[in-house]
Amino acid sequence: MNRSELVKTKGLAVSFHSAEFFANPYATYDLLRETDPVHWNDELGRWVLTSYEDAIRVLRGTQFTSRPEHRGVFRYGLSYLDGDDHARIRKLLNPYFTREAGLRKLELIEDVTDGFVQRMLDAREFDFVTGFAKPFAIRLITRILDLPVADGPLLDRWTADVMNAEGIATTAQARLRSLETYRAMGRYVEQFLDDMPAGGEGSLSAALLRAHGDRVLTTHEVTDTVMELIMGTLETTPSLLSSGLLALLRNPDEAGKLTEDPTRLGNAVEEMLRYEAPFQFANRIARTDTQIGGRTIRTGDSLLQFLGAANRDPAQFPDPHRFDVERPNAFKHLAFGGGLHHCTGSAVARQAAGMVFRKLLPHLSRIQRSAHVENWQSQSLMLRKLESLPITVRTPHGHTGSAQ
């Protein structure tokens, strides 16, 4: 029985590019997990895994690689390297993404973050995504890499072009735009590093430049590592902040638990990541023939571990569609992947979200959604993020502006 026939016997008509899927992917994930958890999808040309157990097995398994057979866009960063190549770059990056290093960077943008909060409170009517989450992410990554803040909007546009295609683009035009953007971004990074002044001994960018000069990293590895850090931050951080705020606004009882006891915030951030993983899947390629869930996976087959599906697997997370800031095992989510390729910046992302929500907690009772139609992106299968989150902020005396 070939793969197409196998899928037909299951009676599934699953589309990963419909408006309904992007509005609520979890209904599709549940259907697949219940009926065909290791599912060959002709539309994607890949195996789709939706259970937590299968996803974590592949993420941690040495019989799977993230290195594609053919090089293309964005293929020399950590996400696409294994073995010694991965370890060499990871060793260089790790000191800059410890908890202590993250706290130092966040202290440098704390005043700016206070300004974002105050601007939101003063505006009364406000788009949290474009007015807070994205500008905050830009400040964070430009501080980490010592990039010009003024270049942030350009980097954000480039990130959108590349990531839309990385998420299995549906059109040749999107793939071409992604390739052109990748090249432009690579030229930008090379020029930035060439123009870097002497000194900056504590700078990550300076460390990457020295590693290139010492022949520890190739030019492709340096540029792709910088681009990967930029794109990861500019996608993950706004998504985590905006979907996290939305979850709190949808669930005022859970928000109330945090205002009553802010020490719960660390676990709440883990639950936000579980509930709406910013990156919805990780791709791996089978090195050898293997069996998963009774299916034969052939050498060279691609597998998508749907992290968003694994994070809603009731076998791992009871009552998975409920947002619960006290969930005892929320930290076991796979939002940052797993195994060798666990996200380098995960500690900084957690700290950044914790800082922002600590500053928002005293004002949560004043914030309400201006619209109840949720504007989730619908370009990339890889991403789960809000394009906008209009909110209205009541004055301390209870008055509001009109909803936009």
Backbone torsions as a table, in degrees:
resi	resn	phi	psi	omega
1	MET	NA	125.6	179.1
2	ASN	-81.7	175.0	-172.7
3	ARG	-64.7	-43.0	-179.3
4	SER	-60.1	-42.4	179.0
5	GLU	-65.0	-38.5	180.0
6	LEU	-59.7	-44.1	-179.5
7	VAL	-66.8	-39.3	-179.2
8	LYS	-62.6	-34.9	-179.4
9	THR	-65.7	-22.7	177.8
10	LYS	-80.1	-16.0	178.7
11	GLY	71.5	24.4	-177.2
12	LEU	-96.5	135.8	172.6
13	ALA	-121.3	84.3	-172.6
14	VAL	-105.8	123.5	173.3
15	SER	-115.9	132.7	179.3
16	PHE	-100.1	10.9	-178.7
17	HIS	-128.0	17.8	179.5
18	SER	-86.7	157.8	176.9
19	ALA	-60.8	-36.2	-179.2
20	GLU	-65.2	-38.3	-179.9
21	PHE	-64.8	-47.4	-177.6
22	PHE	-66.1	-31.8	178.3
23	ALA	-69.3	-37.0	-179.2
24	ASN	-152.3	84.6	-179.1
25	PRO	-69.3	-16.6	-170.9
26	TYR	-70.9	-26.8	175.6
27	ALA	-65.7	-41.3	177.0
28	THR	-67.0	-42.8	178.5
29	TYR	-58.9	-44.6	-179.4
30	ASP	-62.2	-43.5	179.9
31	LEU	-59.2	-47.4	-179.0
32	LEU	-66.6	-43.7	-178.2
33	ARG	-61.8	-36.9	-177.3
34	GLU	-78.0	-30.5	-171.8
35	THR	-114.6	-28.6	-175.2
36	ASP	-157.6	69.7	-171.0
37	PRO	-66.3	-21.1	171.4
38	VAL	-117.3	93.2	-163.1
39	HIS	-114.0	123.1	172.8
40	TRP	-83.1	126.3	-178.2
41	ASN	-115.8	116.1	-179.2
42	ASP	-64.4	-35.3	-178.6
43	GLU	-60.1	-39.3	-178.0
44	LEU	-94.3	-21.6	-176.1
45	GLY	67.9	32.7	-175.3
46	ARG	-147.9	160.4	168.0
47	TRP	-78.9	140.2	179.7
48	VAL	-116.8	120.4	-179.1
49	LEU	-109.5	130.0	-173.8
50	THR	-123.4	-2.1	177.8
51	SER	-96.8	152.0	179.1
52	TYR	-62.8	-45.7	-176.5
53	GLU	-60.1	-45.5	-179.7
54	ASP	-69.0	-39.4	-178.9
55	ALA	-62.9	-46.9	-176.4
56	ILE	-70.6	-30.4	175.9
57	ARG	-62.2	-44.2	-178.6
58	VAL	-72.3	-41.7	-179.7
59	LEU	-59.8	-35.6	-177.1
60	ARG	-95.7	-9.8	-172.0
61	GLY	-78.6	134.0	178.8
62	THR	-77.3	-10.7	178.4
63	GLN	-84.5	7.2	177.7
64	PHE	-126.0	145.9	-179.2
65	THR	-126.6	154.4	173.3
66	SER	-99.9	-1.6	-176.9
67	ARG	-82.8	116.0	-178.5
68	PRO	-73.0	154.5	-179.5
69	GLU	-66.6	-38.9	-178.1
70	HIS	-110.7	128.2	178.5
71	ARG	-73.1	148.7	177.7
72	GLY	-161.3	-137.4	-179.2
73	VAL	-66.4	130.4	164.0
74	PHE	62.9	50.5	-171.1
75	ARG	-115.7	6.2	-177.4
76	TYR	-118.4	12.0	173.6
77	GLY	-89.6	178.9	-175.7
78	LEU	-58.1	-34.6	-175.1
79	SER	-62.5	-21.9	-174.6
80	TYR	-118.4	15.7	179.5
81	LEU	-119.4	147.1	177.5
82	ASP	-123.6	174.2	168.8
83	GLY	57.5	-137.7	-175.1
84	ASP	-63.9	-36.1	179.6
85	ASP	-62.3	-44.9	179.0
86	HIS	-64.0	-46.1	-177.4
87	ALA	-62.8	-37.0	-178.9
88	ARG	-62.9	-43.4	-179.3
89	ILE	-76.8	-39.7	179.6
90	ARG	-60.4	-40.6	-180.0
91	LYS	-61.6	-37.2	179.8
92	LEU	-71.0	-37.1	-175.8
93	LEU	-80.0	-33.5	-169.9
94	ASN	-50.9	-43.9	-177.9
95	PRO	-62.1	-20.8	-177.5
96	TYR	-91.0	-2.4	-178.3
97	PHE	-128.8	25.8	171.2
98	THR	-75.4	169.1	177.6
99	ARG	-59.5	-42.8	-178.0
100	GLU	-66.6	-42.9	179.1
101	ALA	-64.2	-39.5	177.9
102	GLY	-62.9	-42.4	179.3
103	LEU	-62.4	-38.5	178.7
104	ARG	-63.4	-41.9	178.8
105	LYS	-66.9	-40.3	-178.9
106	LEU	-67.5	-34.8	176.6
107	GLU	-60.4	-32.5	-178.0
108	LEU	-73.7	-20.3	178.8
109	ILE	-113.3	11.6	-177.4
110	GLU	-64.5	-41.6	179.1
111	ASP	-62.8	-40.0	178.0
112	VAL	-63.3	-40.7	179.1
113	THR	-63.2	-42.0	175.5
114	ASP	-57.9	-38.4	178.3
115	GLY	-65.2	-39.3	176.8
116	PHE	-61.9	-43.3	179.4
117	VAL	-61.5	-46.8	-177.9
118	GLN	-65.1	-38.8	178.1
119	ARG	-62.6	-39.8	177.5
120	MET	-62.9	-45.4	-178.8
121	LEU	-65.5	-36.9	-179.6
122	ASP	-73.5	-29.6	-174.0
123	ALA	-73.5	-26.8	-176.8
124	ARG	70.8	-55.2	177.8
125	GLU	-112.9	128.7	-162.3
126	PHE	-156.6	139.2	170.9
127	ASP	-95.7	109.7	-174.2
128	PHE	-64.0	-32.9	-178.1
129	VAL	-67.0	-57.2	-174.8
130	THR	-79.9	-25.1	-176.5
131	GLY	-92.0	-19.3	-176.3
132	PHE	-132.6	-60.5	-169.1
133	ALA	-61.7	-47.5	-179.3
134	LYS	-69.2	-47.7	177.5
135	PRO	-59.2	-36.3	177.2
136	PHE	-62.9	-45.5	-179.7
137	ALA	-62.0	-38.5	178.0
138	ILE	-63.0	-44.9	177.9
139	ARG	-61.2	-38.1	-177.7
140	LEU	-66.3	-51.3	-175.0
141	ILE	-73.0	-33.3	177.3
142	THR	-68.1	-31.2	175.8
143	ARG	-71.9	-41.5	179.9
144	ILE	-62.0	-41.5	-174.5
145	LEU	-103.3	-0.3	-178.2
146	ASP	59.9	38.0	175.9
147	LEU	-86.9	156.4	175.7
148	PRO	-65.2	128.0	179.3
149	VAL	-58.8	-35.1	-178.1
150	ALA	-62.0	-22.0	179.4
151	ASP	-83.6	-4.3	-175.9
152	GLY	-54.4	-50.8	180.0
153	PRO	-59.0	-37.2	176.9
154	LEU	-64.9	-44.3	177.9
155	LEU	-61.6	-36.5	179.0
156	ASP	-65.8	-41.6	178.0
157	ARG	-65.4	-43.0	178.0
158	TRP	-61.9	-42.4	179.0
159	THR	-58.1	-44.8	179.9
160	ALA	-60.9	-43.1	-179.2
161	ASP	-62.6	-45.4	-176.7
162	VAL	-72.1	-44.9	-175.5
163	MET	-68.3	-31.2	177.4
164	ASN	-61.8	-35.6	178.3
165	ALA	-81.1	-34.3	177.6
166	GLU	-61.0	-28.2	-179.1
167	GLY	-83.3	31.3	-179.5
168	ILE	67.7	75.2	-177.6
169	ALA	-62.6	147.9	-178.0
170	THR	-96.7	-8.7	-177.6
171	THR	-130.0	148.7	176.0
172	ALA	-64.4	-32.4	179.4
173	GLN	-62.5	-42.2	178.8
174	ALA	-65.0	-39.2	179.0
175	ARG	-66.2	-40.1	178.7
176	LEU	-65.9	-43.6	178.2
177	ARG	-61.7	-38.2	178.5
178	SER	-63.1	-44.5	-179.7
179	LEU	-63.7	-43.1	178.7
180	GLU	-63.6	-41.1	179.2
181	THR	-66.6	-41.8	178.2
182	TYR	-57.2	-44.1	179.9
183	ARG	-65.9	-42.0	178.7
184	ALA	-63.9	-40.7	179.8
185	MET	-67.2	-37.8	176.6
186	GLY	-62.3	-41.7	177.8
187	ARG	-64.4	-39.1	178.3
188	TYR	-61.1	-46.9	-178.2
189	VAL	-64.3	-44.4	179.3
190	GLU	-60.6	-42.6	-179.9
191	GLN	-65.7	-40.9	178.4
192	PHE	-60.4	-44.8	-179.2
193	LEU	-68.3	-38.2	177.8
194	ASP	-63.1	-35.0	-176.6
195	ASP	-87.2	-2.9	-176.0
196	MET	-63.3	129.2	179.1
197	PRO	-69.1	160.5	177.2
198	ALA	-63.7	154.6	-178.6
199	GLY	99.9	-146.9	180.0
200	GLY	61.4	42.2	-173.5
201	GLU	-59.5	-28.6	-179.1
202	GLY	-91.1	5.6	-174.5
203	SER	-85.5	137.8	175.9
204	LEU	-63.9	-42.6	179.7
205	SER	-60.8	-41.0	178.2
206	ALA	-64.5	-37.2	178.4
207	ALA	-65.2	-40.8	177.1
208	LEU	-64.2	-40.8	179.4
209	LEU	-63.9	-42.5	178.0
210	ARG	-64.1	-40.3	179.2
211	ALA	-62.3	-35.3	176.9
212	HIS	-67.9	-44.5	179.2
213	GLY	-63.3	-32.5	179.5
214	ASP	-86.2	4.5	179.8
215	ARG	64.3	24.5	173.3
216	VAL	-78.9	-35.7	178.0
217	LEU	-122.3	144.3	173.6
218	THR	-79.9	167.2	177.0
219	THR	-58.9	-44.8	179.4
220	HIS	-60.6	-41.1	-178.1
221	GLU	-67.1	-39.7	178.2
222	VAL	-64.5	-51.1	-176.8
223	THR	-65.6	-41.9	-179.8
224	ASP	-69.2	-34.1	177.1
225	THR	-64.3	-45.2	178.1
226	VAL	-62.9	-44.2	-179.6
227	MET	-64.5	-39.1	179.4
228	GLU	-63.3	-41.0	178.1
229	LEU	-65.4	-42.1	178.5
230	ILE	-61.3	-51.4	-175.1
231	MET	-67.9	-40.1	178.8
232	GLY	-61.1	-42.8	-179.8
233	THR	-69.7	-43.0	-175.7
234	LEU	-74.3	-13.3	172.9
235	GLU	-98.2	-51.1	-173.4
236	THR	-65.7	-47.2	-172.3
237	THR	-65.1	-51.6	178.2
238	PRO	-61.3	-36.8	179.7
239	SER	-64.6	-47.1	-179.9
240	LEU	-61.8	-44.7	-177.7
241	LEU	-67.0	-46.1	-174.9
242	SER	-74.8	-41.9	178.0
243	SER	-70.7	-31.8	175.9
244	GLY	-64.9	-44.3	177.3
245	LEU	-64.0	-42.1	178.6
246	LEU	-58.8	-42.8	179.4
247	ALA	-60.7	-39.9	178.9
248	LEU	-68.4	-38.5	179.3
249	LEU	-70.3	-33.4	176.4
250	ARG	-70.4	-27.8	-172.2
251	ASN	-125.2	73.6	-175.0
252	PRO	-61.2	-28.5	177.2
253	ASP	-64.7	-39.3	178.0
254	GLU	-68.8	-39.6	176.7
255	ALA	-60.8	-39.2	179.5
256	GLY	-61.7	-34.4	177.9
257	LYS	-62.7	-34.0	-179.2
258	LEU	-75.7	-39.1	178.7
259	THR	-68.0	-32.9	177.0
260	GLU	-71.7	-35.5	-177.2
261	ASP	-143.6	87.8	-178.0
262	PRO	-62.0	-13.3	177.9
263	THR	-67.4	-13.4	176.6
264	ARG	-78.4	-6.3	-170.6
265	LEU	-63.6	-38.1	179.1
266	GLY	-57.3	-45.6	178.4
267	ASN	-69.7	-33.1	178.4
268	ALA	-62.9	-38.8	177.6
269	VAL	-63.4	-40.3	176.0
270	GLU	-61.3	-39.6	179.1
271	GLU	-68.3	-36.4	175.1
272	MET	-60.4	-43.0	178.5
273	LEU	-65.8	-40.5	176.9
274	ARG	-64.4	-44.4	-170.9
275	TYR	-68.7	-40.4	178.9
276	GLU	-138.3	86.2	-179.8
277	ALA	-66.4	125.1	-179.0
278	PRO	-58.5	-42.0	174.1
279	PHE	-103.6	123.1	-169.4
280	GLN	-88.0	-18.5	178.1
281	PHE	-147.7	162.3	169.9
282	ALA	-125.4	142.0	-177.4
283	ASN	-105.5	135.8	173.9
284	ARG	-134.6	158.0	-179.7
285	ILE	-123.2	133.6	-178.1
286	ALA	-72.0	128.3	176.1
287	ARG	-79.8	-30.3	-178.0
288	THR	-140.9	166.3	172.4
289	ASP	-62.4	138.2	179.1
290	THR	-153.6	167.7	179.5
291	GLN	-112.9	132.7	172.6
292	ILE	-136.0	121.9	177.5
293	GLY	55.3	34.9	179.3
294	GLY	82.0	0.1	178.6
295	ARG	-101.6	144.2	175.1
296	THR	-90.4	117.1	176.9
297	ILE	-98.5	122.3	-175.8
298	ARG	-88.2	153.8	174.9
299	THR	-53.5	129.7	-179.7
300	GLY	92.7	-11.8	177.1
301	ASP	-67.0	142.5	174.6
302	SER	-94.5	140.3	179.0
303	LEU	-125.8	131.3	173.7
304	LEU	-102.2	114.4	172.7
305	GLN	-88.3	109.2	-178.5
306	PHE	-78.9	101.3	-177.3
307	LEU	-63.1	-38.3	178.3
308	GLY	-62.9	-33.9	177.1
309	ALA	-73.8	-44.3	179.2
310	ALA	-59.7	-37.3	-179.3
311	ASN	-72.1	-11.5	176.2
312	ARG	-114.3	20.9	-179.9
313	ASP	-79.2	118.2	-178.1
314	PRO	-65.5	-19.3	176.9
315	ALA	-68.8	-23.6	178.7
316	GLN	-105.9	-36.2	-176.6
317	PHE	-126.9	95.9	-179.9
318	PRO	-55.0	143.6	-177.6
319	ASP	49.9	58.4	-166.2
320	PRO	-68.5	-22.0	-177.4
321	HIS	-88.6	5.6	176.2
322	ARG	-97.0	131.1	175.7
323	PHE	-83.1	118.0	-171.4
324	ASP	-135.4	103.7	-175.7
325	VAL	-68.2	-11.9	177.9
326	GLU	-105.3	12.4	-179.0
327	ARG	-56.9	122.1	-171.4
328	PRO	-68.9	-27.0	-177.5
329	ASN	-113.9	24.7	-179.6
330	ALA	-55.7	-33.1	-176.8
331	PHE	-64.9	-12.4	179.9
332	LYS	-84.0	5.3	178.9
333	HIS	-59.7	162.5	-179.6
334	LEU	-111.0	23.7	-176.8
335	ALA	-59.4	-29.8	178.8
336	PHE	-100.9	20.1	-179.1
337	GLY	78.1	-154.0	-179.0
338	GLY	-170.0	167.1	179.1
339	GLY	68.9	-147.5	-176.5
340	LEU	-56.4	-35.4	-172.3
341	HIS	-98.5	22.1	173.8
342	HIS	-55.4	137.4	-171.9
343	CYS	-54.1	126.3	-179.7
344	THR	-61.2	-39.7	-174.3
345	GLY	-92.2	17.4	-174.4
346	SER	-61.6	-39.0	-179.1
347	ALA	-64.8	-42.2	179.6
348	VAL	-67.2	-39.3	178.5
349	ALA	-61.5	-43.1	177.9
350	ARG	-62.8	-44.9	-179.2
351	GLN	-65.0	-39.7	180.0
352	ALA	-63.5	-45.6	178.2
353	ALA	-63.3	-41.2	178.6
354	GLY	-60.5	-42.9	179.6
355	MET	-63.1	-45.6	-178.5
356	VAL	-62.8	-47.9	-176.5
357	PHE	-71.2	-28.3	172.2
358	ARG	-61.4	-36.6	179.7
359	LYS	-77.3	-26.2	179.9
360	LEU	-84.9	-27.5	-174.2
361	LEU	-51.0	-45.6	-178.1
362	PRO	-63.9	-15.1	-175.6
363	HIS	-111.0	0.1	-173.6
364	LEU	-58.2	-37.2	-177.8
365	SER	-65.6	-16.1	-179.5
366	ARG	-94.2	-9.6	-173.6
367	ILE	-100.1	132.9	174.4
368	GLN	-140.1	156.4	178.4
369	ARG	-71.4	138.6	177.1
370	SER	-85.4	-22.3	-179.5
371	ALA	-142.6	145.9	-178.3
372	HIS	-104.8	10.1	171.3
373	VAL	-94.5	117.8	-173.9
374	GLU	-88.2	127.4	-173.3
375	ASN	-99.1	76.6	178.2
376	TRP	-82.0	144.0	179.2
377	GLN	-62.0	152.2	-177.5
378	SER	-137.3	29.8	179.7
379	GLN	-103.8	-37.8	-172.4
380	SER	-121.3	125.7	176.4
381	LEU	-63.8	-25.2	-176.8
382	MET	-71.5	-28.8	-166.5
383	LEU	-106.6	146.6	172.0
384	ARG	-127.1	100.7	-176.3
385	LYS	-152.8	153.2	175.6
386	LEU	-85.5	134.4	174.0
387	GLU	-77.2	-29.2	178.1
388	SER	-154.5	155.4	175.0
389	LEU	-144.8	83.6	-179.3
390	PRO	-69.8	129.6	178.6
391	ILE	-129.1	156.8	172.2
392	THR	-118.2	133.1	-179.3
393	VAL	-108.4	117.8	177.8
394	ARG	-72.9	148.3	173.2
395	THR	-69.7	164.7	177.8
396	PRO	-57.0	-20.1	-179.4
397	HIS	-97.3	3.1	172.3
398	GLY	99.4	-1.6	-179.3
399	HIS	-83.5	150.1	179.1
400	THR	-131.5	162.5	168.9
401	GLY	-84.9	175.0	178.6
402	SER	-77.8	146.3	-177.9
403	ALA	-69.7	144.5	176.6
404	GLN	-90.2	NA	NA
